[in-house]
Amino acid sequence: MKEYHHLTPALVEELKGIVGEKYVYTDKDKLIPYEKDEGVEREYFHLPEAVVLPETAEQTAAVMKLANRERIPVVPRGAGTGLEFGAVTNDFGGIILSTERMNRILEFDADKMYMVVEPGVITAELQALAKSKGLLYAGDPCSGDSCFIGGNAATNAGGNRAVKYGTTRDQIYAIEVVTPTGEIAQFGGRLKKVTAGYPLEKIIIGSEGTLGIITKLTLKLVPLPKYTVDILAVFPTVESALSLVTALPKAGIEPTCLECMDNAVIRVVEQYLDEKQPYSDKGNYMVIQLDGKSEDDVDDMCVAVDEICRAQGALEIFVADADKVWNARKAFTEASAAECPVAAMEDFVVPPDMLEKLLIELERIGQAQGVKFRGVSHAGDGNLHLDVLRRGFTADEEAAKIEAFEDAACAAVYALGGKISGEHGIGQKRKALFAKYEDPAALALMKAVKKAFDPNLILNPGKVFDMEE
Ligand SMILES: Cc1cc2nc3c(=O)[nH]c(=O)nc-3n(C[C@H](O)[C@H](O)[C@H](O)COP(=O)(O)OP(=O)(O)OC[C@H]3O[C@@H](n4cnc5c(N)ncnc54)[C@H](O)[C@@H]3O)c2cc1C
């Protein structure tokens, strides 16, 4: 296993010299908030040796040069809303490099429709700024009120609007990156097309802080759609609801969001919010958001959607109270945890047309393993979030059951042409299954890329995959 070194008092002083005395934390009570992210598994909680908060790319580069020279692991961190413990240290030890202080909007050109920002800007803040000038930043993770744009890029965050606008990777023109060896590199450009060498920005985005630290981002903006409508279609079965995933695109309808909630989830949310949800006695929901440039555009789409939903067996179709329906959808995680403590969270992704098959398979596997779960899907992009519930077994029994469930579930996901994570990433939690099910040749090349960027393997070691040394 790779040998790393620990911080010494002299190195702490050197770090203070780079970022300023008060921006290096070593006291335990200041380190505690950084020992975890939003994942639920306590076995991954880990205190860093120090937290370092640079203000600029130059300071970040100087920290990386020191870490590289001294073989100290560095874990980049945004807001810590990740669910896979990617922004938390592990047994390798080392420091957390927080991007909290790099939180400025550097440039906003509403006419040319782009924005240049630092990684520590909260996503909702830049969305609001774009909106104030009639523009849309289309990245939209549900954690937008608290997560950072740098974290979104590092995880290639998805979200509700990904069906129409794509994931974070699709919203970025260019990034500035501090490499593990402490160089400052520029990747990408504000270009409509380019064929000039490898598009390294595409690799850094989604690499979960293992290839470089993103210190600046140039974001694409689009005109804010003038008209938006949220339709709630209620179906007798999940299968009939999921038929929209293929029926809508085939009819030329491109929804902004297509979110599926089954009846069990609707009831759990209803109880948690203490608010009656429509048709909660028997319905399964598909929430369909449509947007367009004119009212007529949106009206035409509504008529077509209505016809398609009826043809697929919908019980009811109506324009939803947007606040109410999205509040219900976004309450899933809290509602599920309030009903029953959550033992594990899954983030499988399959081709959207395979979602129904996956759900049938998971039901079968869950029953065979004695595992109960609740799930909601970003159905339009085939991404299924499952909360696996605690069932009162002993800790060892529960761990064994979940392990068996996850293994069988992953086998099913990959057999259907899917992947283990659609948007949350691999982090520390999923790397064993990722190593087992990912194509070995692809995995070997990923490791070669990691080694090329990070010859001493000091940036976020033990995340995504283990490097054999
Ligand atoms: C309630 C809730 C809802 C969520 N909804 C969604 C959703 O809809 N879609 C979705 O995709 N995710 C969602 N997430 C997960 C999470 O919010 C996203 O992964 C988010 O992008 C993480 O951003 P962050 O700033 O919190 O990053 P962190 O958690 O701090 O870090 C995440 C990873 O990115 C790396 N990293 C962070 N900043 C940088 C940087 N500047 N340079 C290099 N690496 C960096 C870290 O090392 C780590 O591996 C949700 C989480 C919660 C708790």
The ligand as a Gaussian input file, in Angstrom:
#p B3LYP/6-31G(d) Opt

LIG

0 1
 C      -30.677000      16.570000      -0.048000
 C      -29.662000      16.289000      -1.135000
 C      -30.080000      16.339000      -2.464000
 C      -29.172000      16.064000      -3.483000
 N      -29.600000      16.129000      -4.772000
 C      -28.740000      15.883000      -5.774000
 C      -29.175000      15.953000      -7.134000
 O      -30.328000      16.238000      -7.434000
 N      -28.266000      15.681000      -8.098000
 C      -26.962000      15.366000      -7.792000
 O      -26.175000      15.140000      -8.714000
 N      -26.527000      15.303000      -6.515000
 C      -27.373000      15.555000      -5.501000
 N      -26.929000      15.488000      -4.210000
 C      -25.511000      15.159000      -3.924000
 C      -24.578000      16.403000      -3.800000
 O      -25.305000      17.534000      -3.359000
 C      -23.879000      16.692000      -5.124000
 O      -22.982000      15.630000      -5.411000
 C      -23.093000      18.006000      -5.159000
 O      -22.657000      18.232000      -6.481000
 C      -21.904000      18.033000      -4.211000
 O      -21.417000      19.368000      -4.129000
 P      -20.594000      19.853000      -2.847000
 O      -20.132000      21.237000      -3.082000
 O      -21.360000      19.620000      -1.615000
 O      -19.346000      18.850000      -2.925000
 P      -18.656000      17.995000      -1.769000
 O      -19.632000      17.069000      -1.142000
 O      -17.891000      18.869000      -0.875000
 O      -17.635000      17.130000      -2.644000
 C      -18.093000      16.152000      -3.543000
 C      -16.894000      15.590000      -4.342000
 O      -16.363000      16.621000      -5.174000
 C      -14.984000      16.867000      -4.868000
 N      -14.815000      18.327000      -4.973000
 C      -15.562000      19.293000      -4.394000
 N      -15.155000      20.509000      -4.809000
 C      -14.129000      20.310000      -5.665000
 C      -13.293000      21.172000      -6.444000
 N      -13.423000      22.496000      -6.420000
 N      -12.339000      20.607000      -7.224000
 C      -12.192000      19.254000      -7.286000
 N      -12.945000      18.402000      -6.573000
 C      -13.901000      18.918000      -5.773000
 C      -14.766000      16.286000      -3.481000
 O      -13.428000      15.842000      -3.308000
 C      -15.750000      15.120000      -3.481000
 O      -15.156000      13.992000      -4.093000
 C      -27.820000      15.730000      -3.161000
 C      -27.406000      15.706000      -1.825000
 C      -28.313000      15.968000      -0.822000
 C      -27.833000      15.929000       0.592000

